[in-house]
Amino acid sequence: MAFLQGLPLRPYQLLRLGHVAYGRFSNARYLSASALLHKSNSESNQQTAASRTTHFGFRDVPEDEKEELVRDVFSSVAKSYDVMNDVMSFGIHRIWKDHFVAKLDPGRRPGGEPLSVLDVAGGTGDIAFRMLDWATEIHNDHQSKVLVVDINDDMLKEGHKRSLATRYADGSRIEFKVQNAEVLDAVPDNSQDLYTVAFGIRNFTNIPAALRAAHRVLKPGGVFACLEFSKVNVGILDMIYQQYSFSVIPLMGQLVAADRDSYQYLVESIARFPSQKEFARMIQDAGFEVSGDGYEDLTFGVAAIHTGVKV
């Protein structure tokens, strides 16, 4: 039961995960005092949000501007998203994604219920299609569903277009919806068996808020799983990788997608992302229980898989 490997599960969680792992977002002249207070607080909150800064690559930008900046980047690369990942990972991202899905081993088990899977920042459907294929082919599961959410409508349109060329074209098992991962206002509490995010979380404005939203929407016993670029753990290889990242990748972006700036941001966003241990602590701080270190390094730490269980 690969879905359970390395995850801390208690007996009651096995029952919950029976579904997941065998056993599983006035024009009035006078205002009342309360209305004035509400207006004052609202304006204060807006000013606070506008005054807070976060990183966009190596730039510091107002927190309330990052969302639009990230949306612009991914609108630019939507049609060449797979090419982008090939450039950024030497093509190895395909192997990592296959391993990610195999590790989670999604699918309805005999006697269990179909899964509800939430794939966040999953616009083009790359992970979602793999999840559904695995459930169908490995577990003969034709009922589990994936909700793909992304803040970028262009990415979602690309994913929907791709879905029309798959066995899931009728939309009964996959849905695409615009959502902010830090809010997920269209996803009910305690409704998802599995939450996945691949190569997306480093672009979020407020990662802790997104982790708390993930914890909210998962069922008790549900699993959070993240695949993301990380920190290379071998000194000489890290030097080579950093040289490749900052010298070659933006140039390749210019050559293959006529978009150097977006690729420059993407390599900077990797450099700014927390280390494996730091991110594992953030997952724990959001309320998840992790097993061991809480992560698995891939290709000497170029990427890592993080998992946590909602207890």
C-alpha positions as CSV (number, residue, x, y, z in Angstrom):
1,M,0.0,0.0,0.0
2,A,2.3,2.7,-1.3
3,F,-0.1,5.5,-0.3
4,L,0.6,4.6,3.3
5,Q,4.4,4.4,3.1
6,G,6.2,6.9,5.3
7,L,2.9,8.4,6.6
8,P,2.1,8.4,10.3
9,L,-1.3,6.7,10.6
10,R,-3.2,5.8,13.7
11,P,-6.0,3.2,13.8
12,Y,-8.9,5.6,13.4
13,Q,-7.0,7.2,10.5
14,L,-6.9,3.8,8.8
15,L,-10.7,3.7,8.9
16,R,-10.8,7.2,7.5
17,L,-8.3,6.3,4.8
18,G,-10.2,3.2,3.9
19,H,-11.5,5.5,1.2
20,V,-8.0,6.5,0.3
21,A,-5.6,3.7,1.2
22,Y,-7.4,0.5,2.0
23,G,-8.4,0.6,5.6
24,R,-8.3,5.5,4.4
25,F,-12.5,30.0,-0.9
26,S,-23.4,54.0,0.6
27,N,-24.4,57.0,-0.3
28,A,-26.2,57.7,3.0
29,R,-25.3,61.0,4.5
30,Y,-24.9,59.7,8.0
31,L,-23.3,56.5,9.1
32,S,-23.9,54.8,12.4
33,A,-21.0,54.4,14.8
34,S,-20.7,50.7,14.0
35,A,-20.6,51.4,10.3
36,L,-18.0,54.0,10.7
37,L,-15.9,51.5,12.8
38,H,-16.3,48.8,10.1
39,K,-15.3,51.3,7.4
40,S,-12.3,52.3,9.4
41,N,-11.2,48.7,10.1
42,S,-11.7,47.8,6.4
43,E,-9.6,50.7,5.2
44,S,-6.9,49.9,7.8
45,N,-6.8,46.3,6.6
46,Q,-6.4,47.4,3.0
47,Q,-3.6,49.8,3.9
48,T,-1.9,47.0,5.9
49,A,-2.1,44.6,3.0
50,A,-0.8,47.3,0.6
51,S,2.1,48.1,3.0
52,R,3.2,44.4,3.5
53,T,5.8,43.1,1.0
54,T,6.7,39.7,-0.2
55,H,9.1,38.3,-2.7
56,F,8.6,37.9,-6.4
57,G,11.7,36.2,-7.4
58,F,14.5,38.4,-6.0
59,R,12.3,41.5,-6.0
60,D,10.3,42.7,-3.1
61,V,6.8,43.7,-4.1
62,P,3.6,44.7,-2.3
63,E,1.9,41.6,-1.1
64,D,-1.4,42.5,-2.9
65,E,0.5,42.8,-6.2
66,K,2.2,39.4,-6.3
67,E,-0.9,37.4,-7.3
68,E,-1.3,39.4,-10.5
69,L,2.4,39.2,-11.3
70,V,2.4,35.4,-10.9
71,R,-0.8,35.2,-13.0
72,D,1.0,37.1,-15.8
73,V,3.9,34.8,-15.7
74,F,1.8,31.7,-16.1
75,S,-0.4,33.2,-18.7
76,S,2.8,33.8,-20.7
77,V,4.0,30.2,-20.3
78,A,0.7,28.3,-20.3
79,K,1.0,26.9,-23.9
80,S,4.7,25.9,-23.3
81,Y,4.3,24.7,-19.8
82,D,5.7,21.2,-20.4
83,V,8.6,22.7,-22.4
84,M,9.3,25.0,-19.4
85,N,9.4,22.1,-17.0
86,D,11.6,20.2,-19.4
87,V,14.1,23.1,-19.5
88,M,14.0,23.6,-15.8
89,S,14.5,19.9,-14.9
90,F,16.5,18.4,-17.8
91,G,13.2,16.6,-18.6
92,I,13.4,14.7,-15.3
93,H,10.1,16.3,-14.1
94,R,8.2,13.6,-15.9
95,I,9.9,10.9,-13.9
96,W,9.4,12.8,-10.7
97,K,5.7,13.2,-11.4
98,D,5.3,9.5,-12.1
99,H,7.1,8.7,-8.9
100,F,4.9,11.2,-7.0
101,V,1.7,9.6,-8.2
102,A,3.0,6.0,-7.6
103,K,4.0,7.0,-4.0
104,L,0.5,8.2,-3.3
105,D,-1.1,5.2,-5.1
106,P,-4.5,6.8,-5.5
107,G,-7.6,4.8,-6.2
108,R,-10.7,3.3,-4.7
109,R,-10.1,0.0,-2.9
110,P,-12.5,-2.9,-2.8
111,G,-15.2,-2.0,-0.3
112,G,-14.1,1.6,-0.1
113,E,-15.6,4.8,-1.5
114,P,-14.4,6.8,-4.5
115,L,-11.7,9.4,-3.8
116,S,-12.2,13.2,-3.8
117,V,-8.8,14.6,-4.9
118,L,-8.0,18.3,-5.0
119,D,-5.1,19.2,-7.3
120,V,-4.0,22.8,-6.5
121,A,-2.1,25.0,-9.0
122,G,-2.7,22.1,-11.4
123,G,-3.9,24.1,-14.3
124,T,-2.8,22.0,-17.3
125,G,-3.9,18.8,-15.6
126,D,-0.5,17.1,-15.7
127,I,-0.8,15.6,-12.3
128,A,-4.6,15.1,-12.4
129,F,-4.4,13.0,-15.6
130,R,-1.7,10.9,-14.0
131,M,-3.8,10.4,-10.8
132,L,-6.9,9.3,-12.8
133,D,-4.9,7.0,-15.0
134,W,-3.3,5.4,-12.0
135,A,-6.6,4.9,-10.3
136,T,-8.2,3.5,-13.4
137,E,-5.4,1.2,-14.6
138,I,-4.0,0.0,-11.2
139,H,-7.1,-0.1,-9.1
140,N,-9.9,-0.5,-11.8
141,D,-11.4,2.7,-10.2
142,H,-13.7,4.5,-12.7
143,Q,-15.4,6.7,-10.1
144,S,-12.8,8.7,-8.2
145,K,-12.7,12.4,-9.2
146,V,-10.2,15.2,-9.3
147,L,-10.9,18.9,-8.9
148,V,-8.2,20.9,-10.6
149,V,-7.9,24.5,-9.2
150,D,-5.5,27.3,-10.3
151,I,-5.5,31.0,-10.0
152,N,-4.7,31.3,-13.7
153,D,-7.6,30.8,-16.1
154,D,-5.2,30.4,-19.1
155,M,-3.6,27.4,-17.4
156,L,-7.0,25.9,-16.7
157,K,-8.1,26.5,-20.3
158,E,-5.0,24.6,-21.5
159,G,-5.8,21.8,-19.1
160,H,-9.4,21.6,-20.2
161,K,-8.3,21.5,-23.8
162,R,-6.0,18.6,-23.1
163,S,-8.7,16.8,-21.2
164,L,-10.8,16.6,-24.4
165,A,-8.2,14.3,-25.9
166,T,-8.3,11.9,-23.0
167,R,-10.7,9.2,-21.7
168,Y,-12.0,11.9,-19.3
169,A,-13.3,14.2,-22.0
170,D,-16.9,14.0,-20.7
171,G,-15.9,15.9,-17.5
172,S,-17.5,13.4,-15.2
173,R,-14.2,12.7,-13.4
174,I,-12.3,15.9,-13.7
175,E,-13.3,19.5,-13.2
176,F,-11.3,22.8,-13.7
177,K,-12.0,25.8,-11.5
178,V,-10.4,29.2,-10.8
179,Q,-9.4,29.3,-7.1
180,N,-6.9,31.1,-4.9
181,A,-5.0,28.4,-3.0
182,E,-4.8,30.6,0.0
183,V,-8.6,30.7,0.4
184,L,-10.2,27.8,-1.6
185,D,-13.6,29.4,-0.9
186,A,-15.4,27.0,-3.3
187,V,-14.0,23.9,-1.5
188,P,-16.0,22.8,1.6
189,D,-14.3,22.0,4.9
190,N,-13.4,18.3,5.5
191,S,-14.3,17.3,1.9
192,Q,-11.1,16.0,0.3
193,D,-9.3,12.7,0.7
194,L,-6.1,13.9,-1.0
195,Y,-4.6,17.3,-1.7
196,T,-1.8,17.6,-4.3
197,V,0.3,20.5,-5.4
198,A,3.2,20.1,-7.9
199,F,5.6,22.8,-8.8
200,G,3.2,25.5,-7.6
201,I,3.4,26.3,-4.0
202,R,6.6,28.3,-4.2
203,N,4.6,30.9,-6.3
204,F,2.0,31.5,-3.6
205,T,1.9,34.8,-1.9
206,N,1.2,33.4,1.5
207,I,2.4,29.8,1.8
208,P,1.3,29.4,5.5
209,A,-2.2,30.5,4.6
210,A,-2.3,28.0,1.7
211,L,-1.2,25.2,4.1
212,R,-3.9,26.2,6.5
213,A,-6.5,26.1,3.7
214,A,-5.2,22.7,2.7
215,H,-5.6,21.4,6.3
216,R,-9.2,22.9,6.4
217,V,-10.5,21.2,3.2
218,L,-9.0,17.7,3.9
219,K,-11.0,15.1,5.7
220,P,-9.5,13.8,9.0
221,G,-7.0,11.2,7.8
222,G,-6.6,13.0,4.5
223,V,-3.2,13.5,3.0
224,F,-1.3,16.6,1.9
225,A,1.3,15.9,-0.8
226,C,3.6,18.5,-2.4
227,L,6.2,18.0,-5.2
228,E,8.4,21.1,-5.5
229,F,11.9,22.2,-6.6
230,S,14.1,22.3,-3.6
231,K,17.7,22.6,-2.4
232,V,20.5,20.4,-3.9
233,N,22.2,18.6,-1.0
234,V,25.6,17.9,-2.7
235,G,27.9,20.9,-2.8
236,I,29.6,20.5,-6.2
237,L,26.3,19.5,-7.8
238,D,24.6,22.5,-6.3
239,M,27.2,24.8,-7.8
240,I,26.6,23.2,-11.2
241,Y,22.9,23.4,-10.8
242,Q,22.9,27.1,-9.8
243,Q,25.1,28.0,-12.8
244,Y,22.8,26.1,-15.1
245,S,19.7,27.7,-13.5
246,F,20.8,31.3,-13.7
247,S,22.8,31.2,-16.9
248,V,21.1,28.6,-19.1
249,I,17.4,28.5,-18.1
250,P,16.6,32.2,-18.8
251,L,18.4,31.9,-22.1
252,M,16.5,28.8,-23.0
253,G,13.3,30.6,-22.1
254,Q,14.2,33.3,-24.6
255,L,15.0,30.7,-27.3
256,V,12.1,28.3,-26.8
257,A,9.3,30.6,-25.6
258,A,10.6,34.1,-26.4
259,D,10.1,34.9,-22.7
260,R,13.3,35.4,-20.8
261,D,11.7,37.3,-17.9
262,S,9.2,34.6,-16.9
263,Y,12.0,32.0,-16.8
264,Q,14.2,34.3,-14.8
265,Y,11.5,34.7,-12.3
266,L,11.0,31.0,-12.1
267,V,14.6,30.2,-11.2
268,E,14.6,33.0,-8.7
269,S,11.5,31.6,-7.1
270,I,13.2,28.3,-6.7
271,A,16.1,30.0,-4.9
272,R,13.8,31.8,-2.6
273,F,11.8,28.7,-1.6
274,P,12.5,27.3,1.9
275,S,14.8,24.4,2.4
276,Q,13.3,20.9,2.8
277,K,13.5,21.1,6.6
278,E,12.1,24.6,6.8
279,F,9.2,23.6,4.6
280,A,8.5,20.4,6.6
281,R,8.3,22.6,9.7
282,M,5.8,24.9,8.0
283,I,3.6,21.9,7.1
284,Q,3.7,20.8,10.8
285,D,2.9,24.4,11.9
286,A,-0.3,24.2,9.7
287,G,-1.5,21.2,11.8
288,F,-0.3,18.3,9.8
289,E,1.5,15.3,11.2
290,V,4.6,14.2,9.3
291,S,6.6,11.0,9.4
292,G,10.4,11.1,9.9
293,D,11.8,14.1,8.2
294,G,8.5,14.7,6.3
295,Y,10.1,14.7,2.9
296,E,11.8,12.6,0.2
297,D,14.6,14.1,-1.8
298,L,14.6,13.5,-5.6
299,T,17.8,13.7,-7.7
300,F,20.0,14.9,-4.9
301,G,17.4,17.4,-3.7
302,V,16.8,19.2,-7.0
303,A,13.2,18.4,-6.1
304,A,11.5,17.0,-3.0
305,I,8.2,15.3,-2.1
306,H,6.6,16.5,1.2
307,T,3.7,14.7,2.8
308,G,1.5,15.3,5.9
309,V,-1.6,13.8,7.4
310,K,-4.5,15.7,8.9
311,V,-5.1,14.1,12.3
